[in-house]
Amino acid sequence: MTRVFSGIKPSGAVQLGNYLGALQNWVSMQDESEAVYCVVDLHALTVPHDPDELRSSTLSLTQMLMAVGLDPDRCILFVQSHVQEHAECAWLMECTAAFGELRRMTQFKDKSTGNEFVSAGLFTYPALQAADILLYDTNQVPVGEDQRQHIELTRDIAIRFNSRFGDTFTVPEAIIPSSGARVMDLQHPEKKMSKSEDSPQGTILILDPPDAIEKKIKRAVTDSDDEVFFDIDTKPGVSNLLSILGAATGKTPQEASDGIERYGDLKNATAEAVVELLKPIQEKYHDLADDPGETNRLIAKGAEKAREIASATLSRARNNIGLFSHN
């Protein structure tokens, strides 16, 4: 069976774009493939952070992933730092990647520009990401377009390692899911909805109460002509609402526009659909949040499953690269 791997960083609250654009696909992939999902807390160390907040957000994100439908009995769900093989394999990847390759990563340029402190970890981040993926003999990595460059580097590292040291790693393929909705900021529809707090009124958080969701959608940017049809180029704000309405009701944006003639009706319909979509997720999340012990049990179970695969891969890599074993 095809194995897929994907990770999500515990920084910022999960928002509607994360869910409709990626996490819904993660849920469906549980039954279509052997799915491995990871809360990548080690990646969160690459930028300044508050330790207590990181611990709290890691637990919260894991609970959110289960609330949206990830089932520990149907997938492997774990926290990255709980599987020590990730850190060790990352060093092997750093020693296989070239300095010039890491320097060319556009995300490093974006995240380091203008910052007084830039950690070495931010620079070598793609090597750890390669380790995350390669440890699980991953066939496919569902990612957004902005991550394609990192997956290409992961492929290059795997091919180079295999060429130098013998067949060790499965060479993965980036999969850009076509079914994920394209969710943009409600106030700036030319930009993707983001987990960052740059645009609080343009971002719908999964845990936003119904009245906050309604308020944000009713204040969403549209345009002046009050015609409802889907055209991203000429009507980005309206098209974004139609994309959200369609994704929330299982329709295409064009189908979602049927029978809606005014912006007020579009906003009302979209708000109602989003509130209904998120209601069961919020209920499940709060149930999980009330019982952190059960979450910890499930996380430990996931880490055990993950370690079984990762340790075998790392052992193969250690042997092939020439590290002495005391066994």
Secondary structure, DSSP 8 states (H G I E B T S, - for coil): --EEEEEE-S-S--BHHHIIIIIHHHHHHHHHSEEEEEE-TTGGGGS---HHHHHHHHHHHHHHHHHHT--TTTSEEEEGGGSTHHHHHHHHHHTTS-HHHHHT-HHHHHHHTT-S---HHHHHHHHHHHHHHHTTT-SEEE--GGGHHHHHHHHHHHHHHHHHH-S-S---EEE--SSS---B-SS-TTSB--SSSS-GGG--BTT--HHHHHHHHHT----SS------TTT-HHHHHHHHHHHHHHT--HHHHTTT--SHHHHHHHHHHHHHHHHHHHHHHHHHHHT-HHHHHHHHHHHHHHHHHHHHHHHHHHHHHHT-----
